[in-house]
Amino acid sequence: EAYDRATSVYFPGRVIPMLPEALSNGLCSINPDVDRLCMVCEMFVNKQGEIDSYDFKEAVMRSHARLTYTQVAEALEAEDTGEITADVYPHIVNLNEMYKALVSARTTRGTIVFDTTESVIHFSDDKRIDSIKPSVRNVAHKIIEECMISANVCAAKFIAKSKRPCLYRVHEEPADEKIDDLRGFLSDLDLRLGAPSRKIASSDYAELSSIIKQREDYHMIQTLMLRSMKQAIYKSENSGHFGLALTHYAHFTSPIRRYPDLLVHRAIKHIVRQHKAADYMYTQERMTNMGEHCSTNERRANEATRDAEFALKCEYMLDKIGLEYDAHVTGVVGFGLFVELNEHFVEGLIHITNLPKDYYVFDPKAHILVGENRGIEFGLNDQIRIRVARVDMDERKIDFELISEH
């Protein structure tokens, strides 16, 4: 059943777990002051943020505290133990110093970091949307993320060395035509993405990101950079992770909620227990099929989550028909503009018939709609004022009318 599901699915206010809750919320959850079986990745990180050595072992762990991201971030900012006990606090400080070194190494190798905003839906007691707010990532989230990336790298290298079949988390480099389209768009803005004479590198994206940080059209350019890239997938052949600028990467840290992590754990256990490679339970061919299955189910889960979120957002907007909001353009197509409300993170469509009267021509390379007669242009991230015109719960559609351009 876990393989069929391949992943836990996170809906607003509800989770469909990959494993039974007796495991995912019970025996496998890291509760404080109880013994738990685990797989340890022990890493030695130097001051340059490089992993000098690592080892994997089966172990029993006992958590000494259940901390929230907010508690940890506040304690580090205030340089005070706060709600964290005095014996635990020094470990948090040490971990933060290691995080700084890892981030420095990440920057040096040219990892791509996009500044995106995700929304969190808050519910009232009767399970209706109370508000939609941007999610806040503090330093504690970043510490955990950096530790997980490091462990994932070690897991991939450890298995690759043993030549056991396993699933790698692969992010392939962008397709040539996507790069050409992006470069064509950037050249009109006097910007460039790497040298056309050589192969594209993740550091080219990282360099461009840092150059455009202070520009007014930063979000528009970043959106197009994101869209030029491929989705990460699970594959039995290791071809590296373009976005993270890594030669080896696998998902190791979430075996409760992702099946590929479970497969990685099985491979590591097989190696740690010194079993023969010939006795391993999975062939390369079977692992290839599993990678395709897990990638497909991951996409399906993401689509289901987006669909559920949008259904809730449609319901949230039902009593707001006729109201006006500030918004920005998130997508330009031949039949109109996709826009998102600045305050509520709800997306809808302004159909081309609801734009000022004109004959509009869509320029797919520049991502703009141009009115031939009056010369009005609409492009990505344009700030506009809209009115909510219609909400269709069955079709999951929200229609806006344009009131004015800012």
N, C-alpha and C positions, 0 to 999 in steps of 0.2 A: 504493500500500500504506500509506503514511504517513497519507493522508487516511482510508482505511478504518479504521485503528487509532485515529486522532485524538489519541491520547495514549500515553505510556509507562505501563506498569502495574507498580506496585511491590508485589511480594509479599515476605513475610518471607524474607530471604536470597537473593532472586532478582529480576531486573528483566526484563520483556519490553519491549524498546525500541521506540519509534515509528519511528526511523530505523535502518538497518543499523548494526551495531557498528563497522564500518570508519569510519563517519562519527561516530556518537555517542561512541565511546570513542577515536577516532583523530583524524581531520582537524578535527572540530568541538570537541574538548575543549581546555580552556585549560591546556596543559602549560607549565611554566616554560622560559624561554630559547629559545623557538621562535616564529617569526612565524605569526600567525593572522589571517585575514580576519575582520572584525567590523563591526557596526553600532554607532556611538558615539552616545550621548545625552550631550551636554555641557551641564551645568547650572550656573548661578551661583546659589548659595543665600546669602541674607543672614542676619544674626545673629538675625533673628526666625523663621528657619526657612521663609521664603517663597522660592519660586523666582522670581528677578528676570527671568531670561531662559534660554532653552535653544535648542539647535540639534542637528540630526541630520546625520550624515555617514558615508559608507563609509570604512573605514580598515584599516590593518594594525596589530595590537597585538603587543607582546611582554611577557609576564608576567615579573616580576623575582623572584618567589618563590611557592612553593606553601605556603600557610599553612593550618593547621587552625583551626577555631573555638576549640578549647581553647588553642592557642598565643596567639592574639590576645587572648582574654579574660584569660588569666593575665598577659600582658605589660601590659595596660591596668590591671589591678587592682594589680599590684606596682609600676606606674610604672617599669618596668625593661624593657630590650629583650628579656631572657630569651633564647629561641632565635631571635628575629627579628634579622636583620642591622641594623647601625646606620644604614645608608642607607635602609632601608625603614621603620623604626620611626616617624620623624616623620610619615610619611604616615598611619600607623595612628592616631596621636594626633589629627591634623587631622580625619580621618574621624570619630573619636569625638565631637569637638566639634561637627561638623556634625550628627551623629546627635542630639545633645542638643537642638539648635535645632529640628530637624525634629519630634522628639517633643513639644516644647513647642507647636509650631504645630498638631500633630495633636490635642493635648488641648484647645487653644483652640477648634478647630472642632467638637469634640464627637464624635470617633471612638469607636465602641464597642470596648472591649477586654474579652474574656471570659477568665477564669482557668481554662482547661481543662487536663487532664492527658492526654497521649498515652503509650501504652506502647511499649516497644521489646523485641522478642523476641531473646534471646541464645541461640545454638546451641552445642551441644557438637560435638566432632570427628565424631561419627557422625550429624550433622544432626538431632539431637533437641533439643527445647527444654531449655536448661540453666536459664534464669531469665527472668522477665518483669519488667522494671524501668520506672519512669517515665522518659520522655525529659526531658533537662535542656536548657533554653534559656538560654544565657548572653548577655552583652552583644554578642558578635560576631554571633550569630544575628540579634539585633535590629537591629544596624547594617546588615547585608545586606538584611534585610526592608525597612527604611525607605528604603534606596537604590533598591530594586526598585520600591517603591510610587511613589516620585518619578518614576522613569523611565517607569513605566506611565502615569502621569497625563500626562506630556509627550507620549508617543506618541499617546494618545487625542486630546489637543488639537490636535496637529500634523496628524493625519489629518482630524479634524472640520473644521478650517479649510479644507482643500483639497477637501472634499466628495467624497473617494474612498469607495466602498463598503468597509466593513471590519467586523470583529467587535469589539464592545465587551464588556467584562466588566460585566454589569449585575446589580445587586442591588436588586430592587424593594422598596418599603416594605411592611411587614406588612399582611395583609388586615384589614379593619375588625373582622370577627368574632373574629379571633385577639387583636386588641388589647382588644376588649371582654371576652373570657374572662380575659385576663391581668389587666386592671384589676379585674375582679370578685374574682379571687383575692387580689390585692394589697390591696384595700380591707379584707378580713378581717384583714390584718396591720397596718392603719393606714399603708399605704404607697400611693404614687400614681405613675403613669407619665404625665408631662406633663399639660397642661390639656386636658380633654375638649372644650373649646370650639374648639380649633384642631387643625390637622393634626399628626400625630405626626412627630417629628424624631429623628434618631440621637442628638442631644444629650440627649434625654429618657432614652434607654436608658443613656447614659454617666453621667448624673447619678444615676440610680437605682443603677447599679453601684457608684458611689463611696459612696452612702449605706448600702448593705447590706454593705459590705466586712467589718465587724467583727461582724456578726450570726452566731449559731450556725446559722441556716437559710440562710446565704449561698448555699451550693451548690445547695440546692433551688430558691431563687428564680432563680438564674442559669440553671439547667436549663430552667425554664419560660420565661424570657426568650428563650433560644436557640430553644426549640421554637415560639415565636410568630412567628419570622422565616422569610422565604422563603429558598430556596436561590439562590445566585448562578448565573447562566446566561450563555451567549453569545448576543448579539443584534446584528442589523445596525442597529437604531435605538438611539441613545444615550439612555438614561433615567437615567444616573447610578448611583452606588454608595451605597446607604443606609448600610451598616455602616461604611464608611470616610468617610462624610460628604463625598463628592466628586461634582462634576458631570460629570467626565470620567474614565473609567478603561478601560484595555485591557490585555491580557496581551502584553507585549513581551519579557520577559527570559528566556524558556525556549523558543526555537525548535527546540531539539533534542528536547524531550520533549512539546511541546504544539502541535498543528496551528494553533490560532488565533494563536499567536505568530508562526508562519511566515507567515500571511496578513497580519499587521500589518507584518512586515518587508517583504513584497512591496509593500504600499501605500506604505510610507515610501521604499523604493528608487525607486518610480515617481515620487514627488514630488521626491526629491533629484536624480534624473537629468533633471528638468524635462520629462518626457513629458506629452503632453496628456491631460487627464482623459478625453476621449472615447476614447482608445486603451487605457484600462485594461482588463485581461483579465477582470475580474469585474463582473457586473451586480448591482444591489441585490437582485433576486429570487434570484439564485444565492447571494449572500452570506447571505440569510435562511435558505435551505435548509441551507447549510453550518453556520450557527449552531445550528440544531436538531440536526443530525447530531453536532456536536462536544459539545453539552450532553448528549445521550443517551449518547454513548460515555464521557463523563466519569463519569456516574452508574453506567454498567455497570462501568467500571474500579474505581470505589470499592467497589461491591458485591462484585466478584470479590476484591478485596483483603481486605475484611472477612470474606468467606466462607472464604478461605484461612487467615486469622489464627485464625478460630474453630475450624476443623478442627484446626489445630495445638494450640490450647488444649484442645480435647476430648481429644486424644491425651495431652497433658501431665497431664490430670486422671484418666486411666484407672487409674493405680495409687494414687489418693488417695481412692477410695471408702471411706466410713466415717470419714474424718478430719474434724475440726472446724476452723472458721475464723471470724474476725471479718469482717463484711461490712456493706454499706449498700444501701439500696433505691434503685434507679435508675429504676424504672418501676412504676406501679400500674395494673393492668387488672382487668376484672371477674372473671377466672379466677385471679388470684393476684398475686405480686410478682416483678418482675425485680430481681435483686440482683447486686452485684459484690463479689468478695473484695477486702478492703482491701490485702492483701499481694501478691496475684498478678494483679490486674486481669483476672480471668476472670469472665464473666457467666453466670448461670443463672437458673432459674425455681423459685420456691417455689409449687407449685400450691395453690389455695385449700383443698384437702383435707389439706394438710400444715401448715395454720395451726391454732391452738387451736380446738377444737370450738365452732362458733357459726354463726349465719346472717349472712353478710357482705353488706353493701350497698355498692356502688361509687359514689362521688361523683366524677364526671369533672371537675367544675369545681375542687374542692378537691384532687383527685388523692389521695384516701384510700379505704381500705377500712375500714368500720366494722362491728364485730360488734354486732348489734341487742340480744342478750341480756346480754352481759357488758361492752359498751361499749369493747372493745379497738379501738384505731385503728392502722392502718399507713399511713405516708405517705412521700413522697420524702425520701431521705437519712437515714431512720431507721437507727440503728446496731443491728445484730442479730448473734446468734451462730448459725451454721448447720452442718449436717453434709452432706457430699457423699453423695447417695443413689444417683444413677444417671448414667452417661455413655453416650449413644447416638451412636456415630461416624457411622452411616448418616444419621440425622436431624439430626446436628449439634446435639444438645441435651444440656444438663446440668441435672439436677434436684437441688435442695437440700431439706433438711428444716430447719424452724425448731427451734432448741434453746431460745433465750431472747432476750428483748429487753434491750438495755442501758439 
